[in-house]
Each structure stands twice: as C-alpha cells, then as structure tokens.
Amino acid sequence: MRKKIVAGNWKMNKTLQEGVALATELKNMLAAEKPNCEVIIGTPFIHLATVSELLKDSVIKVSAENCANKESGAYTGEVSAAMVKSTGAEYVILGHSERREYYNETPEILKDKVDLALANGLKVIFCIGESLAQREANEQEAVCKAELQGSVFHLSAEQWKNIVIAYEPIWAIGTGKTATAEQAEEIHAYIRKCVAEVYGAQAADDTTILYGGSCKASNAPELFGKPDIDGGLIGGASLKAPDFKGIIDAWK
C-alpha cells in the first residue's frame, strides 16, 4: 500500500519564532486528532534543528526545502545533505519549479542533489511539472517525463523506494488556478506509467505521487479522491495551522 502524504512547503516564510509557534500549534492539533495520512512540514534551513527537536515524538515529519549539490567544502552559504540530515529532518524537497526558475537548477544539478540526499539517508520529494505555455502546447507529458529522466530515473530500484514525486503544474502555483481533479489525475496516471516502464508495475503502484498547485481544504477531497493522487504538496495553505489541518482532514 502506498503512503498517503500531506506535505507543507513553507518556502521563504516565518521567522524562527513564528515557525516554532506554527509547528507547536500543528503538533497540538494532530495530537488531539490523529491524521489518516503521513504529515510532513518543509521548513527553511534555520528552522530545521529546532522544529525537528520539537516534533521528535509527534506524528509530524520534517523536511528541508533544498540541499546543496556538493558534499562539503568552500561553498559559502550552502547547506549540505549531511547537514540537513544532522538536524533530524527526514525529507528534502528537490526540483521545485521556483528553484529551477530563479536559481537555474538544471536536471544535472538536481541529479547530484538527489544522489547526495539519498546517500545521506534522506527521503526526497521530487517536483516536476509544466508551465502554462507548455500546457497550452500540450507538452505536459513530455515535460514531466524529461524531468524524471533527467534527475531520478538513473536510481536503482532500492533507491527509488525513497522517492516521492510531486506533480506541480507551474501555472497553478500561487495563482489561485488549480488543475481540475480530472487534469491532475490524468497526468498522475501518466507519471505512474512512466515509473512502471523503468521500475516495473509493483514499484509504480507503491510510488506516492502528490499534487501541488493551489490545493486547499475546499478542493482537496475531490483531488485526493482520484486513484492516482496520493496527497498534496501544499504551499500557502500550509502557513496557517487550521488551513493545513483542513487539507489533512480530506483523508478522513
């Protein structure tokens, strides 16, 4: 049975104190009412150690939003996969469209990041998805397949078990536009088919594929009701505990 997951991606939001307050609020909410899925929060680097310690005995797992494509050394301002792991975080989000676009992260760079994350015992939430122009040109399948081939399809079957895929149509991130549940399901099913071609039907069936892109409590039940959508990677709605809890409750 593949894992159902609701993961939050805080992006560049929340001071350390605000982040601790949010994590505490979530922890208390989910202690009172156990979730029906795995819950992950992706926080900025400066929060990781404190929030991981805070959530150590809770149902919430912690993720970094990025890691370096180098092991260690003279890379001022970078944070390695080993450093992320040492904070107590279990996951790292890689390949997010914002990193690809604003920080010129290429498939090769992302491949190195994925390899280092896995080598250091982290699980990877790997993001793929097309822009509006690509969607309008009906290139969404080709784009998703190329992003998988470029950065993760070189992994062994054993390594693949530590990969979660997040499909994020770039045109639906923070725009208020959401892919319809049908559009999302169609591409999730296609992604699963691509995984099956490389790793076999069983591995594909075991792979968790999340939807990201203006997912909120109001549309989560319909999205999560589709057979190939296993949860969400949530941006804005993960910054307020009640909003995030509303999405987690879609699995009830």
Secondary structure, 3 states (H helix, E strand, C coil): CCCCEEEEECCCCCCHHHHHHHHHHHHHHHHHCCCCCEEEEEECHHHHHHHHHHCCCCCEEEEECCCCCCCCCCCCCCCCHHHHHHCCCCEEEECCHHHHHHCCCCHHHHHHHHHHHHHCCCEEEEEECCCHHHHHCCCHHHHHHHHHHHHCCCCCHHHHCCEEEEECCHHHCCCCCCCCHHHHHHHHHHHHHHHHHHHCHHHHHHCCEEEECCCCCCCHHHHHCCCCCCEEEECHHHCCHHHHHHHHHHHC
